[in-house]
Amino acid sequence: MSRCVALLPLLLIVATAAFSQSKPVGAQCVDCHSQTTPSVVAEWKNSKHGKLSCDTCHGTDHKTAEDVKLAKTSSTACLQCHA
């Protein structure tokens, strides 16, 4: 029984990681950016683009704070639809 109790924290960490990765990409973006750039998230939600998932314009290469430069942010992201 004590072995099970000792493994419980590890199980919770693994389950949390699995759950967070099962969310749609856009939901993961909103979760993180609601904390790091809340005004940008609010502006996006209130815009016509709020119907789109973040990865539609910004791609899926950016996943952490360390790889933020991988997100598409130039006008080329806009030109996918606004050509």
Rosetta silent file (secondary structure, phi, psi, omega in degrees, C-alpha in Angstrom):
SEQUENCE: MSRCVALLPLLLIVATAAFSQSKPVGAQCVDCHSQTTPSVVAEWKNSKHGKLSCDTCHGTDHKTAEDVKLAKTSSTACLQCHA
SCORE:     score description
SCORE:     0.000 S_00000001
   1 L     0.000  -42.580 -179.494    0.000    0.000    0.000 S_00000001
   2 H   -65.350  -29.160  176.879    2.790    2.461    0.863 S_00000001
   3 H   -64.659  -41.590  178.562    4.356    1.778   -2.546 S_00000001
   4 H   -63.136  -42.363  179.507    1.102    2.874   -4.213 S_00000001
   5 H   -65.286  -38.340  179.432    0.998    6.036   -2.135 S_00000001
   6 H   -66.913  -31.439 -179.255    4.622    6.781   -3.019 S_00000001
   7 H   -85.916  -11.149 -177.777    3.871    6.417   -6.734 S_00000001
   8 H   -57.918  -46.934  178.387    0.761    8.601   -6.629 S_00000001
   9 H   -59.127  -39.715  178.697    2.592   11.927   -7.197 S_00000001
  10 H   -64.024  -42.787  178.516    4.382   10.471  -10.226 S_00000001
  11 H   -61.543  -41.279  179.030    1.119    9.178  -11.624 S_00000001
  12 H   -64.231  -39.780  178.277   -0.492   12.598  -11.188 S_00000001
  13 H   -64.068  -46.490 -179.881    2.373   14.299  -13.035 S_00000001
  14 H   -64.174  -43.629 -179.959    2.178   11.866  -15.940 S_00000001
  15 H   -64.144  -40.285  178.478   -1.617   12.122  -16.116 S_00000001
  16 H   -64.049  -44.236  179.039   -1.474   15.934  -16.080 S_00000001
  17 H   -63.414  -42.024  179.474    1.101   15.987  -18.871 S_00000001
  18 H   -64.968  -40.839  179.518   -0.937   13.553  -20.954 S_00000001
  19 H   -64.965  -44.496 -176.463   -4.103   15.595  -20.435 S_00000001
  20 H   -65.421  -31.103  179.150   -2.471   18.893  -21.361 S_00000001
  21 H   -81.221  -13.163  179.093   -1.122   17.416  -24.583 S_00000001
  22 H   -85.778   -9.933  176.930   -4.539   16.027  -25.487 S_00000001
  23 L   -70.913  150.302  173.357   -6.004   19.541  -25.673 S_00000001
  24 L   -58.802  151.147 -176.716   -6.288   21.107  -29.112 S_00000001
  25 H   -54.797  -46.641 -178.802   -3.261   23.223  -30.009 S_00000001
  26 H   -59.637  -37.120  178.558   -5.215   26.474  -29.893 S_00000001
  27 H   -66.861  -37.012  176.975   -6.483   25.712  -26.391 S_00000001
  28 H   -64.547  -40.882  178.569   -2.921   25.117  -25.220 S_00000001
  29 H   -60.515  -49.281 -177.460   -1.931   28.487  -26.704 S_00000001
  30 H   -63.221  -40.715  177.929   -4.779   30.305  -24.964 S_00000001
  31 H   -56.476  -49.083 -177.281   -3.994   28.611  -21.632 S_00000001
  32 H   -72.534  -48.833 -175.228   -0.386   29.795  -21.697 S_00000001
  33 H   -71.336  -18.702  172.975   -0.892   33.184  -23.324 S_00000001
  34 H   -64.945  -27.280  177.654   -3.745   34.045  -20.930 S_00000001
  35 H   -88.761  -40.414 -172.709   -1.014   34.103  -18.293 S_00000001
  36 H   -89.623  -36.184 -179.178    1.854   35.611  -20.293 S_00000001
  37 L  -139.335   65.625 -174.556    0.077   38.052  -22.640 S_00000001
  38 H   -60.433  -33.169 -179.615   -3.520   38.419  -21.413 S_00000001
  39 H   -68.210  -34.391  177.655   -4.181   41.632  -23.343 S_00000001
  40 H   -67.367  -41.326  178.869   -3.222   39.938  -26.617 S_00000001
  41 H   -63.970  -43.569  179.527   -5.581   37.033  -25.864 S_00000001
  42 H   -62.454  -43.304  178.749   -8.423   39.443  -25.025 S_00000001
  43 H   -62.484  -43.421  178.905   -7.826   41.417  -28.229 S_00000001
  44 H   -62.697  -46.000 -178.643   -7.785   38.200  -30.284 S_00000001
  45 H   -60.615  -33.256 -177.872  -10.989   36.891  -28.672 S_00000001
  46 L   -89.574    0.216 -178.942  -12.800   40.143  -29.491 S_00000001
  47 L   -98.977  172.378  175.374  -11.575   40.269  -33.088 S_00000001
  48 H   -62.789  -26.218 -178.938  -12.832   38.550  -36.235 S_00000001
  49 H   -76.127  -10.985 -179.686   -9.837   36.241  -35.874 S_00000001
  50 H   -61.519  -15.842  177.102  -11.173   34.931  -32.540 S_00000001
  51 H   -80.180  -16.155 -177.638  -13.042   32.274  -34.520 S_00000001
  52 L   -93.055  154.431  171.939   -9.733   30.822  -35.720 S_00000001
  53 L   -79.517  148.139 -178.346   -7.353   28.590  -33.828 S_00000001
  54 H   -54.127  -40.274 -176.061   -3.998   30.208  -33.037 S_00000001
  55 H   -69.097  -15.131  176.631   -2.125   27.639  -35.113 S_00000001
  56 H   -59.122  -43.050 -178.677   -4.087   28.645  -38.218 S_00000001
  57 H   -98.077  -37.704 -170.876   -1.979   31.802  -38.449 S_00000001
  58 H   -99.077   -1.745  178.542    0.999   31.136  -36.203 S_00000001
  59 L    77.001 -175.646 -177.004    1.744   27.487  -37.022 S_00000001
  60 L  -118.638   10.276 -177.760    2.520   24.665  -34.611 S_00000001
  61 L   -75.724  -30.886 -179.275    6.299   24.986  -34.232 S_00000001
  62 L   -84.878  118.260 -177.917    6.145   27.227  -31.116 S_00000001
  63 L  -127.798  -17.952 -177.642    5.330   25.134  -28.041 S_00000001
  64 L  -139.067  169.957  177.805    7.281   26.666  -25.127 S_00000001
  65 H   -63.243  -27.217 -177.921    8.608   30.010  -23.909 S_00000001
  66 H   -75.852  -23.586 -177.276   12.044   28.949  -25.096 S_00000001
  67 H  -112.252   27.884 -176.339   11.023   28.461  -28.738 S_00000001
  68 H   -57.292  -28.069 -179.357    8.831   31.553  -29.141 S_00000001
  69 H   -68.491  -10.664  179.190   10.831   32.636  -32.197 S_00000001
  70 H   -81.666  -13.787  179.090    9.377   29.651  -34.082 S_00000001
  71 L   -72.568  136.131  176.001    5.884   31.194  -34.119 S_00000001
  72 L   -71.363  125.066  179.670    4.945   32.829  -37.405 S_00000001
  73 L  -132.843   -7.718 -176.968    4.456   36.520  -36.696 S_00000001
  74 L   -82.580  178.159 -179.820    5.329   38.313  -39.908 S_00000001
  75 H   -63.370  -17.620  177.980    2.973   39.410  -42.632 S_00000001
  76 H   -63.394  -30.251  175.874    3.525   36.047  -44.337 S_00000001
  77 H   -64.675  -41.118  179.916    1.197   34.547  -41.704 S_00000001
  78 H   -69.343  -35.782 -175.113   -1.492   37.053  -42.748 S_00000001
  79 H   -69.334  -11.108  175.665   -0.923   36.491  -46.441 S_00000001
  80 L   -59.891  -35.238 -179.785   -2.083   32.887  -46.140 S_00000001
  81 L  -113.898  -32.709 -173.775   -5.654   34.279  -46.222 S_00000001
  82 L  -101.783   49.582 -179.153   -5.259   37.976  -47.033 S_00000001
  83 L   -84.622    0.000    0.000   -3.351   37.723  -50.307 S_00000001
